């Protein structure tokens, strides 16, 4: 069977499964999620062995440290996957919720009902935990899903797919409600994004080149983010101890993630008080610093930042630092170079904090908090399918509600239009 025919078959099966999933009860969906969690826990060693094969092949193929970090399934990450399934199971089911009911002058009632999107295609790289996040959220939101992970994580994804199938079978839900694409042929991506008759929306998760390709070539609507160029701005009215903790965590907690800080902006009036200690802390953790002329004059051993640095998502132990006159210049920098992902201000000034929240046009805007909190799990969504920097149809971490849509419902009692 050709890849094109194989993907068409998956699409046909998903469309049929989607009809059944839209009618699935909350109890059945939760039972499937709990059974998936139990299956993952029972197969922990098998999952780690499959992941070890992926890691070994990745090293042999020259994957960089950031990619290998994304690929690895540690015990802690497996625990997080299991907890994510349990959290999604505990979340309220949005499907069927009716809101905004109101009477019209004619006597009818008009409102909205939340309903599944249908069939969701998800294309992602490296992170096998995305397979669990995607399966759980799509299932709880009443959708069918076609999941196409990266070739570098094929063995891990195959093993996870076994647990997903076991969960669906336990709850007697359609086996094709979640299908993991079992081929590394790149043509599978092209086929998946070109089947509007079977797929209702595509969600890509991965590097900029993948997402740009999907956006350019897809014949199916796309929920996307291109970059995670996140900023922390330390205001001249910041608490220095808070600023130190936040700026250090935002960069060094994990490097290869989209919500890691890539550029630190510091108000000139406070730069000499906050930057030297921060620079020492970054160097202790092996972070390469690149700075504007004022930063280079203040700190020894900092490389000069280029124009390209301000617009780069490093996903590595590299940080750009710019000293700015104040908040207005910081906001202007974020608008020019940012990616509308996540930006944070550290300040004790309530008025400035409110202005920053209003004027920074990003999917997550924070006050006195690390950008690393921009995450569906941390936001209480249970898990996330991705972080959208679009404004339609979803924005920010995409959880259950982002995987549904609304339809109008009308209640009458024999009403006719006069």
N, C-alpha and C positions, 0 to 999 in steps of 0.2 A: 504494500500500500504506500502510495506517495505521501509525503508530508502534507501536501495540500488536502488530500482525501482524508488523512488522519485527523487533521484539524477540523475539517468540515463535519466529520463524524462526532468529534467532541462537542462541536457547536450544536448539532442536532440533539444530542443527548442532554446537553445543558438546558436547551430551550424546553424540552419535555420535563426535565426535573424542576425547572423554575416554576412551572404551573403547579406542581405538587407542593413545592416549598412555600409558595404564597399562601397555601391553605393549611400549612403545618401548624399544630398547636404549640403554644409556648412550652408546655410540659415536654413534648417530644423533642423540641430543639434543645432544651436544657439537658434532657437525658443524654442526647448525643454528645453535647459538649463535656458533660461529666465523664462519659465513657471514653472520650478521646483523651481526657486528662489522665484517667486511670491507665489507658493503654500506653501512653507516653511514659508514665512512671514505671510501669512494668517492663518496658523495653529500653530503659535508660542505657544499659551497657551496649545493647545492639545499636542504639542511636549514636553513641560515642564512637563505636567502632566504624560505623559508616562515615561519620564526620572525619575520623582520622584518615580514611582513604581520600576524602576530598582535600584535606589539608596537605597530605603528602603529594598529591598530584598538583596542587596549587603551588607548592614550593618548587617542584620540579619545573613548572611552567613559568616561574619567575614572578609570581604575584607579590606585590609589595606588602609591607607590614600592615598598612591600613586595611587592605583587602583581606589579608589573612585574619586580622582581628575581627572583621565583619563575618567571616566564614566560620570561625570557631564556635563550637557548642560546648561550653564548660558546664559543670554541674549547676553553677549559679544560673546560667542562661536557660538550661533545661527546667530548673525550678521556676524561673520566671515565665516560661512558656506554659507550664502546668497551672501556675497561679493566674495567668492571663485567661486561660480557658475557664477556670472557676469563677473569675471575676465577671467575664462576659455572661456566663450562666446566671449569675446573681443580678445582672442588670435588668431593669424593666424592659419589656418587649415593646418596641415602638410600633410594631405593625398592628394596624386596626385602630389605633388611637384616633379619636374624633375630637377636634378642637374648634374653637371660634364659631360655634353654632349661634346663629342670630336669626330673628324673625325679620322677614321683609314685609313691606306694606301689603303685598299680595296674600300674605298668610303663610307662605312656605318658610321653611327653615333652611338656611344655607350654612355649610361649614366645611371643614377639611378633614380628610382621613389620610393617615400616613400608610403608605404601601411600599412594597419592595421595588427596587429599580428593575429587577429581572435577572439578566445574566451579566455578570461582571467578569471581565478579563483582567488579570493582574500579572504584570510583567516586572520582574525584579532581579537584582543581581546579588550574589554572595550570601546574604543573610538567610540561612534556612529557617530561622525563627519567624520570618515573614510568612512562611507557609502556614504556620499555626495561627498567627494573628489574622491573616486573610481568611482562612477557612472559618474561624470562629465568628468573626464579625459578619461575614457574608451570610453564614448560616443563620445566626440569630436575627439578622434583619430580613430573613425570608427569601434570600436570593440563591441562585445557583452560581458557582464560581469555576472559572478555568484558570488555573495557576501555572504560570510559566516561569520557573526559577532559572537562575544562571547555570550554565553548563558546569561551572566550578563547584556547584553544590548538589549535583545530580544524585549522588548516593545518599546524602542526608535527606534530601527531599523525598526520595523513594521510600526511605524508612519512615519518615513522618507520614507519608501518604497511607501507609499501612494502618497507623493509629487512627487516622481520619476515617478510613473506610470501616474500621472496627466500630467506631463511634456511631456512624450512620447506620450500620447494620443493627447495632444494639437498639437503636430507637426506631427501627423500621422506616427510616427515611430513605429517599431514593439514593442509590449508590452513586449516581452521577451528579448529585447535588454539589459535590466538590471533586473536581478532576484535576490531577496534577499532570501536566504535560510530560510524557515519558520519552522525550527525545531531546538531544542537544543540537539538532539541526536548526540553524539560525532562521531558516525559512519558516519555521513555526511561528515566529513573531510576526512576520509579514502577513501570514495567513490569518492570525488571530485578530489583527487590527483592521482587517479588510472584510469582516463578516457582519455587517450591520443587521442582516436578517436573523442572526443568532446571538449577537453580543450587543448589549445596550450601552455599556460604558467600559472604557479602558482606564486602568490606573497603573502608570509606570512608576517603579521605585528603583532608582539607581543613579548612575553617573549622568553628567550633563549630555554626553553624546547620545546615550540611549534615549533620554527623554526628548531631546531635540528631534531625533529620528522619528519617534512615535508621534510627536506632535505634528511633524511635517507630513507623514505618510498615512496616518490613521483615517479611515472612513467611518470611524465610530467616535462619539464624543469622548474627550480625555479629561480626567482630573489629574493635575500634575503639579510638581514644583521642579524648577530648573536648578536652583542653587540654594545653598544654605550659608550665605555670607552674613553672619550674625555679628552684631556689635554690642559692646558694653560701653556706655558713656559714664565716666566718673565726673560728676558735677563738682564745682568748687564749694558746694554746700553739702558734700557727702561726709558721712562718717568714715574715717580712713580705715578703721578696722573692718567695717562691713565691706568697703570697697576692695580691700585686699583679699578677703575670703571669696567674694563673688567673682572677681576678675580671675583669680587663680583657678577656681572650680570650673568656671565657664570654658576655660581653655584646656585644662589638664585632666579633667575627670575622664574623658575619652576623646581621642583625637579624630577618629574616622567616622564621625556622626554629623548629621546635617545641622544639629542644634549646638554645635561647639562654636565658641566665639572665634572669629577669624581676625577681627580688627578691634583694638582697644582705643577708645577716644578719651582723652583726659583734658579737663579744663586747665588752662595755662596757670591760673592762680594757685592750683593745688598740685601741679605736676611734680615739683621738687620734693613735696612731702610724701607722695604716694609711689612714684615710679621707681626710685632706687631700690627700695625693699622688694617691690614686685618683681623687678628685673632679676634680682638675686634669686628669688623663689622660682621664677621661670627657668633660669639657668640650672638650678639644682635639679630640675626635672628634665633637663635636656632640650628645652624649647629654644629654637633659633629666633632671634628678635630682629625685625626690620623696622626702621623708624623714619619719620619725617626729619628734616634738618634740625628742628628744635629738640626732638628726641635724641638724635645722634649727638648733639651738643651737650645734653644733660647726662647721658649714659655712655660709658665707655664700652667699646666692643660691639656696638649695634650697627648692623649693616644698613646702608641707605635703602629705603623703600623706593620702588619704582612705581610709576602710574599703574602698571598692571597689578601690583601687589594689592592695591585697595579693592580691586574687583575680582580677587582670586579666592575660591573656596579651597583651602589647602588640604583639609582632611588629614593633617599631619602636624608634627610638633614644630610648627612655624607660626609666628604671630606678628602682625603688623601693628604698629603703635603710632598714633598721631596726636599731637598736642594741638588743641583748638582754643580759640578765644573764649568760647562759652557754648551754651546750649544751642543757640541758633545756628552756629557753625557746625556743631555736631549733627543736628537734624539735617542740615543741608548736605553734609557728607553722606549720611545714611541714605538720603533720597537719591543722590547721584550714583553711589557705588553699591548700595545694598540690594538684596534680592527679595525683599518683602516677606522674609521668613520670620525671624525673631530678633528683637532688639530690646535692650534693657538700659535703664538709667539708675544710677546710684546717687541718691540725694536725700537730704532731710527736709527739703523745701517742698511743701505740699503743692504750692502753686506751680512750681516748675514740673513736678511729677505729673500733675494734671495736664499741663501743656504738652509734655512729651507724649502722654497717652493719646491726646487728641491729634497731634500733628504727625506722628510717625505712622506711615501707612504700611504696616506689616501685619501678617496674620496673627502674630502674638507680640504684644508690647508689654514690657514688665517694668516694675519699680522695685528696686532693692532685692532682686532675685537673679539667680544664675540662669542664663539662656538654656542650660541643660534641662530645665523643667518643661520646655516645650515638647511635650510627649503625651500621647494619648493615655498611657498608663498613669502618669503623674496627674493628668487632668481629670482622672476618674472615669475615663471612657472604657476602662478594662483592657483595651489594646487599641492599636490604631492600624489603619490600612496604609497610611502615609500622611504627610503634611502638605496640604495644598496651599500654594501661594496664589492661586487663581481667586477670583471673586465670585465666580459661578462654576459649579453649582454648590460647592462646599469650600470652606476656607479654614486654614489651620489644621490641627490633627483631625483626621477623618475617622470618626467612630460609627456607632450604629445609626444615628440620625443622618449622617452624611451618606449612608448607603441606602437610604430610602428617599422617596419623593412624596408629594401630596396630590390627592385628587379632590375635586369638589364633591360633596355629597349634599343632596337636596331631599328634605322630608316634607311630604305633603299629605293631604287626606282628601283626595279627590279634586285637588286644585287644578284648574285649567286657566290658561292665560286669556284674558279678555282683550 
